[in-house]
Every structure is written in structure tokens, then in C-alpha cells.
Amino acid sequence: MDVSVIIPLYNAESTIEQAIKSISLSINYEIICVDDGSTDASKSKIKLLESNFPIKYFYQNNSGAASARNKGLSAATGEYIIFLDADDIYVEGAIEKMYWIAKKKKVDIVLGNVAHKKNQKITKINTYSELFSTNKVTTLEESPEILQSIGPAAKLYTKEIINYNFFDEKVKFCEEHSFNCNIYIYANFYIMKEIVYIYNKDNINSTVSQSQSNIFRYLNDACIVREKINTILKMN
């Protein structure tokens, strides 16, 4: 298996089809959908796509995105791992391009650029301009601005570099930060300046939208995770 695409989802009936259809690849791949206790028609939408896509569907009681991603990691058989939220999409051809770059450059993580979609308009994220100014092979020590891109999206990881790291299930927000930090300190990267991933800010249930509407919970979780990251970086 070349690539495992992991999609955690919760009540994603309106977006999951578009998300899955953005993944079509010519290499050997699997799509691992982990349903985190949906009460809508998400499962039915996924089942309709199983004849055209190599989908593995798992259901669990509602336990949060971190738990769902961890279940996906445990089920993944690919040489490379990539994550996709159920309300977002990958740009056509992006995952396959990232895969071939990883093979050619022999890097642990291919990190692609991202954009937001709001009111049907796609815009670049200005804070990432320095990080994605050029294509290059690098490390965290050489390019500490990599820490700006701390979420799981738009990254193709070797399964080996993940090395049994899991997402923090003790927090609702920022659960990916300590996961990535533990990996970043050992990884070499290829930075792709082209946009590979589109965040959907039009969906009120998206992670981006929820973090804005639950600002105090988000800030509390962010403080907890920041302490963990400081500890990780000081130890290395």
C-alpha cells in the first residue's frame, strides 16, 4: 500500500462526498473514514462511494477528532500517511504529486501550502508567506517557521517517522500540536510552495469555525498544549 488517507468525521453528510472525491489517485491507496458517532446520513453517503473508492469505514462512539485520527493511524497500512478533514478538500493531483516528491527527495514529510475557502472565495493564508516562499528540502532547525504549520492537514508523512506517535485525546482543540512537534524534531521536510489543501470556512461545523466560536475552550487547550510543546523542544 502506497498511501493511507485518514478522514475523521462527525455529522459530515453535506461535505464528505466532496472530500472523498478530491482524493482519486492512480497509485495504490486506501481511504480510512473514522466516523466519530455521527447522527446524520454520513455513513450512507460514504457507502454510496465504496464502489468507486477504496474506502475502509469505521464507526466509534463520539470521542473527538484526536481519537478518530488515532483509530485511523492504527488501521493504516500505507507506506505514507496523509490526513483530510471531512469538510475540506485536496487540490486535484496534489496528493499524488506529494507522494512522488517524497519518493524522489527521500524526505520524511512533504509539507504543502494551504488556503481558506469562505463565501466561495479561495484566499492564501498570509501568515504562511515566509514558510512557503520557495520549494526546498529542510529541517526544523534550519527552518523553525515550520512550526507555523502545526495542524495535520497538507502533510504527507512516512509511516516510519510517525513511529507510534498519537494525537492527544485529553484536549478538544490543538490536539495535533504535540503530535506534530514530536515528529518534527526528527524529520527532514520538503516544502511545497503551491497550494495543495483547501480549508472550508463556510461550514459552521468545521474545526476552524468551531475554534472561533469556542474561543475560551480553545485558548485553555492551547495553553495546555503549549506547555507540552515547550517541554518537547527543551528536551531536544
Backbone as CSV, one residue per row, in Angstrom:
resi,resn,N_x,N_y,N_z,CA_x,CA_y,CA_z,C_x,C_y,C_z
1,MET,0.842,-1.200,0.000,0.000,0.000,0.000,0.879,1.252,0.000
2,ASP,0.611,2.166,-0.941,1.423,3.380,-1.044,1.004,4.458,-0.042
3,VAL,-0.272,4.818,-0.060,-0.749,5.939,0.754,-2.042,5.583,1.476
4,SER,-2.102,5.920,2.760,-3.335,5.835,3.545,-3.833,7.251,3.799
5,VAL,-5.065,7.535,3.380,-5.692,8.828,3.619,-6.675,8.659,4.775
6,ILE,-6.461,9.379,5.869,-7.288,9.237,7.068,-8.239,10.418,7.181
7,ILE,-9.542,10.109,7.253,-10.573,11.147,7.371,-11.389,10.925,8.642
8,PRO,-11.180,11.739,9.680,-12.089,11.700,10.829,-13.338,12.494,10.467
9,LEU,-14.513,12.017,10.881,-15.717,12.755,10.511,-16.766,12.694,11.602
10,TYR,-17.573,13.736,11.633,-18.716,13.799,12.545,-19.803,14.642,11.896
11,ASN,-20.957,14.019,11.633,-22.091,14.707,11.002,-21.646,15.497,9.767
12,ALA,-21.047,14.788,8.831,-20.452,15.409,7.644,-21.214,15.071,6.368
13,GLU,-22.511,14.806,6.469,-23.271,14.371,5.295,-23.229,15.378,4.144
14,SER,-23.081,16.663,4.456,-23.107,17.682,3.406,-21.753,17.881,2.722
15,THR,-20.665,17.348,3.299,-19.325,17.627,2.756,-18.482,16.391,2.468
16,ILE,-18.829,15.244,3.046,-17.947,14.077,2.951,-17.770,13.590,1.520
17,GLU,-18.799,13.686,0.706,-18.678,13.229,-0.682,-17.644,14.049,-1.437
18,GLN,-17.702,15.363,-1.295,-16.728,16.227,-1.959,-15.314,15.952,-1.459
19,ALA,-15.182,15.723,-0.157,-13.862,15.439,0.416,-13.271,14.170,-0.193
20,ILE,-14.059,13.100,-0.221,-13.574,11.826,-0.754,-13.258,11.938,-2.240
21,LYS,-14.083,12.637,-2.981,-13.865,12.758,-4.433,-12.630,13.574,-4.766
22,SER,-12.096,14.316,-3.814,-10.873,15.083,-4.071,-9.627,14.214,-3.960
23,ILE,-9.785,12.930,-3.648,-8.651,12.055,-3.347,-8.262,11.128,-4.499
24,SER,-9.042,10.997,-5.540,-8.816,9.989,-6.577,-7.361,9.956,-7.052
25,LEU,-6.716,8.785,-6.920,-5.291,8.623,-7.227,-5.068,7.452,-8.173
26,SER,-3.926,7.462,-8.853,-3.573,6.339,-9.721,-2.629,5.367,-9.022
27,ILE,-2.076,5.769,-7.876,-1.218,4.878,-7.098,-2.083,4.007,-6.188
28,ASN,-1.470,3.057,-5.503,-2.192,2.154,-4.612,-2.494,2.881,-3.292
29,TYR,-3.783,3.050,-2.983,-4.132,3.837,-1.802,-5.382,3.294,-1.126
30,GLU,-5.590,3.763,0.089,-6.793,3.437,0.856,-7.299,4.693,1.535
31,ILE,-8.619,4.791,1.674,-9.246,5.907,2.373,-9.870,5.345,3.643
32,ILE,-9.369,5.786,4.785,-9.861,5.293,6.076,-10.774,6.348,6.679
33,CYS,-12.072,6.087,6.665,-13.061,7.002,7.225,-13.407,6.543,8.643
34,VAL,-13.140,7.382,9.619,-13.460,7.055,11.011,-14.601,7.963,11.458
35,ASP,-15.775,7.377,11.589,-16.995,8.097,11.949,-17.069,8.209,13.472
36,ASP,-16.975,9.442,13.951,-16.921,9.690,15.398,-18.326,9.906,15.970
37,GLY,-19.206,8.918,15.744,-20.535,8.959,16.341,-21.551,9.827,15.628
38,SER,-21.445,9.924,14.297,-22.388,10.757,13.542,-23.827,10.313,13.759
39,THR,-24.735,11.299,13.778,-26.165,11.020,13.896,-26.917,11.389,12.623
40,ASP,-26.200,11.791,11.591,-26.834,12.151,10.319,-26.597,11.041,9.298
41,ALA,-26.637,11.365,8.028,-26.527,10.362,6.965,-25.105,10.208,6.437
42,SER,-24.116,10.540,7.257,-22.717,10.428,6.813,-22.386,9.014,6.325
43,LYS,-22.767,8.010,7.097,-22.461,6.623,6.729,-23.061,6.266,5.384
44,SER,-24.306,6.642,5.139,-24.964,6.343,3.867,-24.241,7.001,2.704
45,LYS,-23.798,8.232,2.895,-23.056,8.944,1.844,-21.763,8.211,1.505
46,ILE,-21.078,7.722,2.536,-19.812,7.009,2.330,-20.053,5.680,1.635
47,LYS,-21.054,4.944,2.065,-21.351,3.633,1.487,-21.649,3.737,-0.005
48,LEU,-22.259,4.830,-0.443,-22.558,5.025,-1.860,-21.296,5.201,-2.700
49,LEU,-20.197,5.568,-2.049,-18.945,5.814,-2.767,-18.000,4.609,-2.755
50,GLU,-18.353,3.569,-2.014,-17.434,2.445,-1.833,-17.148,1.678,-3.121
51,SER,-18.037,1.733,-4.081,-17.798,1.004,-5.329,-16.763,1.699,-6.209
52,ASN,-16.523,2.977,-5.960,-15.581,3.743,-6.783,-14.304,4.150,-6.056
53,PHE,-14.288,3.995,-4.743,-13.119,4.389,-3.961,-12.773,3.293,-2.959
54,PRO,-11.473,3.087,-2.681,-11.035,2.037,-1.739,-11.212,2.470,-0.290
55,ILE,-12.461,2.480,0.166,-12.803,3.018,1.476,-12.866,1.916,2.526
56,LYS,-12.285,2.214,3.692,-12.474,1.396,4.893,-13.225,2.262,5.904
57,TYR,-14.400,1.827,6.300,-15.252,2.623,7.186,-15.245,2.043,8.590
58,PHE,-15.001,2.910,9.578,-15.037,2.521,10.980,-15.975,3.470,11.725
59,TYR,-16.723,2.922,12.655,-17.615,3.732,13.495,-17.166,3.607,14.942
60,GLN,-17.221,4.725,15.666,-16.947,4.698,17.100,-17.901,5.658,17.797
61,ASN,-18.142,5.421,19.067,-18.912,6.381,19.854,-18.165,7.703,19.899
62,ASN,-18.904,8.799,19.991,-18.308,10.126,19.918,-17.213,10.309,20.960
63,SER,-15.974,10.466,20.477,-14.814,10.569,21.368,-13.876,11.698,20.985
64,GLY,-14.191,12.416,19.899,-13.360,13.538,19.480,-12.458,13.218,18.302
65,ALA,-11.978,14.287,17.650,-11.160,14.142,16.442,-9.849,13.417,16.713
66,ALA,-9.241,13.670,17.881,-7.965,13.017,18.198,-8.133,11.508,18.248
67,SER,-9.173,11.055,18.909,-9.442,9.616,18.995,-9.705,9.025,17.618
68,ALA,-10.462,9.751,16.791,-10.765,9.258,15.448,-9.503,9.154,14.589
69,ARG,-8.647,10.155,14.679,-7.390,10.099,13.912,-6.504,8.954,14.410
70,ASN,-6.479,8.751,15.710,-5.676,7.660,16.263,-6.180,6.302,15.787
71,LYS,-7.486,6.142,15.714,-8.048,4.892,15.196,-7.638,4.699,13.742
72,GLY,-7.651,5.797,12.988,-7.213,5.729,11.595,-5.750,5.343,11.472
73,LEU,-4.914,5.904,12.326,-3.488,5.554,12.308,-3.282,4.067,12.597
74,SER,-4.037,3.536,13.546,-3.900,2.122,13.909,-4.329,1.207,12.759
75,ALA,-5.259,1.678,11.942,-5.770,0.860,10.833,-4.967,1.030,9.547
76,ALA,-4.155,2.070,9.460,-3.463,2.405,8.209,-2.394,1.375,7.852
77,THR,-2.318,1.028,6.573,-1.310,0.076,6.080,-0.370,0.705,5.055
78,GLY,-0.550,1.987,4.745,0.253,2.635,3.714,1.671,2.949,4.152
79,GLU,2.551,3.036,3.175,3.924,3.484,3.433,3.928,4.955,3.839
80,TYR,2.938,5.697,3.331,2.789,7.111,3.654,1.390,7.350,4.218
81,ILE,1.298,8.370,5.092,0.046,8.729,5.750,-0.270,10.185,5.440
82,ILE,-1.552,10.459,5.143,-1.986,11.843,4.946,-3.373,12.002,5.550
83,PHE,-3.655,13.189,6.112,-4.926,13.434,6.781,-5.778,14.406,5.970
84,LEU,-7.089,14.233,6.082,-8.047,15.129,5.447,-9.249,15.266,6.363
85,ASP,-9.634,16.503,6.693,-10.861,16.709,7.448,-12.049,16.574,6.507
86,ALA,-13.175,16.124,7.040,-14.318,15.743,6.211,-15.006,16.917,5.525
87,ASP,-14.687,18.136,5.927,-15.294,19.299,5.282,-14.323,20.033,4.365
88,ASP,-13.119,19.527,4.216,-12.103,20.163,3.382,-11.842,19.323,2.130
89,ILE,-10.942,19.813,1.269,-10.576,19.060,0.060,-9.084,19.218,-0.227
90,TYR,-8.549,18.240,-0.941,-7.229,18.386,-1.547,-7.398,18.876,-2.983
91,VAL,-6.481,19.701,-3.415,-6.461,20.151,-4.809,-6.212,18.935,-5.700
92,GLU,-6.845,18.907,-6.840,-6.720,17.764,-7.751,-5.254,17.477,-8.074
93,GLY,-4.854,16.225,-7.894,-3.496,15.799,-8.203,-2.466,16.078,-7.124
94,ALA,-2.858,16.784,-6.058,-1.887,17.225,-5.054,-1.276,16.071,-4.272
95,ILE,-2.098,15.122,-3.832,-1.581,14.022,-3.008,-0.584,13.184,-3.797
96,GLU,-0.923,12.915,-5.041,-0.009,12.108,-5.860,1.308,12.846,-6.106
97,LYS,1.232,14.136,-6.331,2.445,14.934,-6.514,3.301,14.894,-5.243
98,MET,2.660,15.015,-4.088,3.379,14.952,-2.817,4.046,13.589,-2.634
99,TYR,3.346,12.538,-3.032,3.887,11.183,-2.916,5.164,11.030,-3.746
100,TRP,5.130,11.478,-4.991,6.301,11.296,-5.853,7.461,12.187,-5.411
101,ILE,7.167,13.351,-4.854,8.226,14.190,-4.285,8.885,13.486,-3.098
102,ALA,8.058,12.891,-2.228,8.594,12.176,-1.069,9.519,11.041,-1.497
103,LYS,9.121,10.319,-2.528,9.941,9.207,-3.029,11.247,9.723,-3.640
104,LYS,11.152,10.762,-4.451,12.331,11.275,-5.156,13.314,11.959,-4.214
105,LYS,12.785,12.780,-3.296,13.644,13.560,-2.398,14.047,12.788,-1.143
106,LYS,13.385,11.654,-0.912,13.673,10.807,0.248,13.541,11.598,1.565
107,VAL,12.408,12.276,1.709,12.147,13.063,2.916,11.085,12.362,3.769
108,ASP,11.020,12.775,5.031,10.058,12.190,5.967,8.672,12.810,5.846
109,ILE,8.640,14.115,5.538,7.368,14.847,5.439,7.418,15.787,4.245
110,VAL,6.381,15.719,3.414,6.171,16.736,2.381,5.090,17.670,2.910
111,LEU,5.426,18.942,3.014,4.536,19.932,3.613,4.067,20.884,2.522
112,GLY,2.758,20.845,2.219,2.197,21.671,1.156,1.522,22.918,1.690
113,ASN,1.362,23.890,0.820,0.706,25.143,1.182,-0.810,24.949,1.263
114,VAL,-1.473,25.834,1.982,-2.920,25.712,2.201,-3.607,27.052,1.932
115,ALA,-4.927,26.976,1.757,-5.733,28.182,1.556,-7.065,28.011,2.258
116,HIS,-7.777,29.121,2.453,-9.116,29.106,3.031,-10.158,29.334,1.933
117,LYS,-11.299,28.677,2.072,-12.450,28.973,1.213,-13.560,29.533,2.086
118,LYS,-13.956,30.762,1.815,-15.047,31.408,2.553,-15.897,32.193,1.573
119,ASN,-17.204,32.001,1.662,-18.134,32.627,0.721,-17.746,32.303,-0.723
120,GLN,-17.316,31.051,-0.906,-16.937,30.521,-2.220,-15.679,31.174,-2.798
121,LYS,-14.957,31.930,-1.985,-13.732,32.575,-2.442,-12.530,31.929,-1.770
122,ILE,-11.516,31.594,-2.548,-10.311,30.951,-2.030,-9.205,31.993,-1.863
123,THR,-8.626,32.036,-0.649,-7.572,33.009,-0.369,-6.400,32.334,0.328
124,LYS,-5.196,32.771,0.022,-3.997,32.279,0.689,-3.976,32.746,2.136
125,ILE,-3.239,32.020,2.972,-3.073,32.394,4.374,-1.788,33.215,4.484
126,ASN,-1.920,34.500,4.742,-0.779,35.419,4.680,0.330,35.082,5.666
127,THR,-0.046,34.531,6.824,0.979,34.237,7.835,1.950,33.151,7.388
128,TYR,1.596,32.426,6.320,2.455,31.355,5.835,3.394,31.809,4.710
129,SER,3.407,33.084,4.387,4.131,33.558,3.206,5.624,33.267,3.271
130,GLU,6.232,33.412,4.457,7.668,33.143,4.577,7.970,31.653,4.448
131,LEU,7.155,30.841,5.093,7.381,29.402,5.079,7.307,28.840,3.669
132,PHE,6.339,29.320,2.880,6.110,28.757,1.551,6.622,29.668,0.437
133,SER,7.690,30.386,0.712,8.232,31.310,-0.285,8.975,30.591,-1.403
134,THR,9.452,29.362,-1.122,10.198,28.616,-2.133,10.115,27.118,-1.851
135,ASN,10.304,26.294,-2.881,10.397,24.843,-2.693,11.788,24.511,-2.159
136,LYS,11.840,23.681,-1.123,13.162,23.351,-0.577,13.093,22.130,0.336
137,VAL,14.244,21.470,0.485,14.431,20.432,1.492,15.029,21.108,2.721
138,THR,14.492,20.798,3.900,14.940,21.492,5.100,14.633,20.667,6.349
139,THR,14.978,21.226,7.501,14.673,20.619,8.800,14.081,21.691,9.708
140,LEU,13.575,21.281,10.857,13.035,22.236,11.821,14.124,23.172,12.328
141,GLU,15.314,22.663,12.520,16.413,23.506,12.996,16.762,24.579,11.974
142,GLU,16.763,24.207,10.694,17.083,25.165,9.637,15.936,26.137,9.378
143,SER,14.704,25.666,9.559,13.518,26.458,9.224,12.498,26.375,10.365
144,PRO,12.747,27.057,11.479,11.826,26.964,12.621,10.421,27.475,12.309
145,GLU,10.275,28.225,11.212,8.948,28.701,10.826,8.017,27.553,10.430
146,ILE,8.562,26.349,10.304,7.730,25.173,10.054,6.682,25.012,11.158
147,LEU,7.002,25.463,12.360,6.063,25.354,13.474,4.786,26.168,13.243
148,GLN,4.803,27.089,12.278,3.573,27.801,11.926,2.541,26.838,11.342
149,SER,3.017,25.800,10.697,2.123,24.815,10.088,2.076,23.585,10.989
150,ILE,1.279,23.660,12.034,1.312,22.655,13.092,0.124,21.699,13.018
151,GLY,-0.859,21.986,12.169,-2.010,21.098,12.013,-1.661,19.875,11.186
152,PRO,-2.565,18.881,11.113,-2.276,17.641,10.385,-2.504,17.729,8.883
153,ALA,-3.199,18.754,8.426,-3.562,18.838,7.005,-2.378,19.218,6.125
154,ALA,-2.447,18.820,4.847,-1.471,19.217,3.830,-0.072,18.682,4.100
155,LYS,0.007,17.553,4.801,1.294,16.929,5.097,1.242,15.447,4.741
156,LEU,2.196,15.023,3.973,2.358,13.598,3.675,3.516,13.094,4.521
157,TYR,3.226,12.177,5.440,4.224,11.628,6.351,4.614,10.217,5.922
158,THR,5.881,9.862,6.134,6.191,8.444,6.076,5.611,7.803,7.335
159,LYS,5.114,6.601,7.191,4.592,5.914,8.375,5.709,5.709,9.399
160,GLU,6.921,5.536,8.907,8.063,5.302,9.790,8.326,6.493,10.701
161,ILE,8.205,7.724,10.180,8.513,8.895,11.012,7.429,9.114,12.064
162,ILE,6.202,8.687,11.795,5.152,8.807,12.813,5.474,7.912,14.006
163,ASN,5.965,6.700,13.719,6.570,5.839,14.739,5.754,5.750,16.033
164,TYR,4.487,5.400,15.877,3.603,5.168,17.028,3.326,6.419,17.859
165,ASN,3.532,7.602,17.291,3.032,8.818,17.932,1.530,8.894,17.706
166,PHE,0.813,9.415,18.680,-0.638,9.530,18.566,-1.084,10.920,18.985
167,PHE,-2.301,11.273,18.577,-2.863,12.579,18.908,-3.314,12.612,20.367
168,ASP,-3.216,13.789,20.968,-3.548,13.990,22.381,-5.065,13.976,22.559
169,GLU,-5.591,12.953,23.198,-7.034,12.812,23.377,-7.549,13.527,24.624
170,LYS,-6.660,14.211,25.350,-7.076,14.904,26.577,-7.594,16.314,26.314
171,VAL,-7.391,16.823,25.090,-7.875,18.166,24.745,-8.744,18.088,23.495
172,LYS,-9.666,19.051,23.348,-10.533,19.100,22.170,-9.871,19.849,21.033
173,PHE,-9.182,20.937,21.350,-8.523,21.765,20.349,-7.004,21.629,20.488
174,CYS,-6.306,21.888,19.382,-4.831,21.865,19.357,-4.259,20.478,19.638
175,GLU,-5.079,19.444,19.483,-4.629,18.085,19.795,-3.513,17.617,18.876
176,GLU,-3.398,18.268,17.716,-2.378,17.866,16.748,-1.019,18.501,17.021
177,HIS,-0.950,19.507,17.868,0.294,20.255,18.026,1.419,19.415,18.632
178,SER,1.133,18.742,19.729,2.180,17.918,20.344,2.502,16.706,19.469
179,PHE,1.493,16.185,18.753,1.718,15.085,17.814,2.767,15.487,16.774
180,ASN,2.548,16.627,16.142,3.478,17.054,15.101,4.824,17.464,15.663
181,CYS,4.828,18.109,16.821,6.101,18.543,17.392,7.009,17.351,17.684
182,ASN,6.429,16.290,18.203,7.201,15.074,18.485,7.823,14.491,17.223
183,ILE,7.171,14.705,16.085,7.667,14.190,14.811,8.628,15.176,14.149
184,TYR,8.285,16.455,14.188,9.076,17.483,13.504,10.542,17.488,13.932
185,ILE,10.785,17.253,15.216,12.162,17.375,15.715,13.102,16.326,15.111
186,TYR,12.540,15.243,14.551,13.373,14.196,13.960,13.317,14.176,12.431
187,ALA,12.445,14.987,11.835,12.124,14.841,10.407,12.946,15.754,9.509
188,ASN,13.094,15.314,8.267,13.504,16.233,7.214,12.305,16.439,6.294
189,PHE,12.193,17.662,5.779,10.993,18.102,5.078,11.291,18.489,3.631
190,TYR,10.252,18.390,2.811,10.245,19.106,1.542,9.087,20.084,1.612
191,ILE,9.380,21.371,1.457,8.360,22.413,1.490,7.884,22.679,0.062
192,MET,6.579,22.536,-0.160,5.961,22.840,-1.458,5.261,24.190,-1.361
193,LYS,5.637,25.118,-2.219,5.008,26.432,-2.130,3.627,26.476,-2.774
194,GLU,3.293,25.485,-3.588,1.972,25.506,-4.224,0.885,25.035,-3.255
195,ILE,-0.314,25.537,-3.442,-1.447,25.189,-2.585,-1.913,23.772,-2.908
196,VAL,-2.011,22.947,-1.870,-2.457,21.561,-2.043,-3.770,21.274,-1.313
197,TYR,-4.155,22.148,-0.373,-5.261,21.839,0.539,-6.116,23.076,0.749
198,ILE,-7.439,22.886,0.749,-8.378,23.987,0.933,-9.200,23.766,2.204
199,TYR,-9.065,24.675,3.170,-9.889,24.657,4.377,-11.255,25.281,4.057
200,ASN,-12.307,24.612,4.446,-13.661,25.107,4.206,-14.157,25.875,5.427
201,LYS,-14.102,27.204,5.370,-14.569,28.030,6.490,-16.061,28.346,6.383
202,ASP,-16.698,27.914,5.284,-18.134,28.130,5.135,-18.943,27.184,6.007
203,ASN,-18.344,26.068,6.400,-19.049,25.075,7.205,-18.932,25.433,8.681
204,ILE,-20.069,25.673,9.334,-20.045,26.093,10.741,-19.560,24.990,11.668
205,ASN,-19.540,23.738,11.177,-19.077,22.619,11.999,-17.598,22.313,11.796
206,SER,-16.926,23.080,10.931,-15.515,22.822,10.671,-14.685,23.104,11.913
207,THR,-13.505,22.509,11.975,-12.613,22.728,13.109,-12.235,24.196,13.235
208,VAL,-11.974,24.847,12.079,-11.603,26.266,12.096,-12.738,27.100,12.667
209,SER,-13.966,26.844,12.214,-15.122,27.609,12.686,-15.408,27.329,14.155
210,GLN,-15.282,26.068,14.577,-15.546,25.723,15.975,-14.552,26.376,16.910
211,SER,-13.298,26.468,16.501,-12.297,27.087,17.368,-12.590,28.565,17.565
212,GLN,-13.212,29.195,16.551,-13.562,30.607,16.674,-14.781,30.797,17.569
213,SER,-15.742,29.870,17.493,-16.970,30.014,18.283,-16.805,29.506,19.721
214,ASN,-15.755,28.724,19.981,-15.468,28.216,21.333,-14.122,28.770,21.809
215,ILE,-13.999,30.098,21.708,-12.690,30.720,21.873,-12.073,30.464,23.239
216,PHE,-12.870,30.453,24.313,-12.285,30.266,25.646,-11.793,28.832,25.851
217,ARG,-12.546,27.853,25.368,-12.088,26.460,25.444,-10.837,26.287,24.586
218,TYR,-10.843,26.927,23.424,-9.683,26.845,22.535,-8.434,27.410,23.215
219,LEU,-8.568,28.586,23.825,-7.413,29.221,24.466,-6.896,28.396,25.643
220,ASN,-7.813,27.799,26.401,-7.395,26.952,27.515,-6.615,25.741,27.021
221,ASP,-7.156,25.065,25.985,-6.457,23.910,25.416,-5.115,24.322,24.822
222,ALA,-5.089,25.495,24.190,-3.846,25.979,23.578,-2.755,26.190,24.628
223,CYS,-3.135,26.696,25.789,-2.157,26.900,26.871,-1.612,25.564,27.374
224,ILE,-2.496,24.588,27.521,-2.069,23.260,27.976,-1.083,22.647,26.987
225,VAL,-1.440,22.744,25.710,-0.602,22.137,24.665,0.717,22.893,24.523
226,ARG,0.676,24.211,24.694,1.908,24.990,24.580,2.940,24.545,25.604
227,GLU,2.501,24.250,26.816,3.415,23.758,27.843,4.039,22.429,27.426
228,LYS,3.235,21.556,26.813,3.756,20.264,26.356,4.794,20.462,25.253
229,ILE,4.507,21.389,24.337,5.433,21.642,23.233,6.752,22.229,23.759
230,ASN,6.654,23.149,24.712,7.873,23.724,25.306,8.729,22.618,25.920
231,THR,8.086,21.685,26.578,8.818,20.561,27.192,9.489,19.709,26.137
232,ILE,8.774,19.421,25.048,9.336,18.608,23.955,10.554,19.281,23.359
233,LEU,10.449,20.587,23.075,11.544,21.309,22.438,12.749,21.461,23.365
234,LYS,12.507,21.664,24.645,13.613,21.797,25.595,14.380,20.488,25.758
235,MET,13.657,19.369,25.651,14.306,18.060,25.792,15.124,17.687,24.576
236,ASN,14.938,18.407,23.493,15.645,18.067,22.266,16.452,19.253,21.769
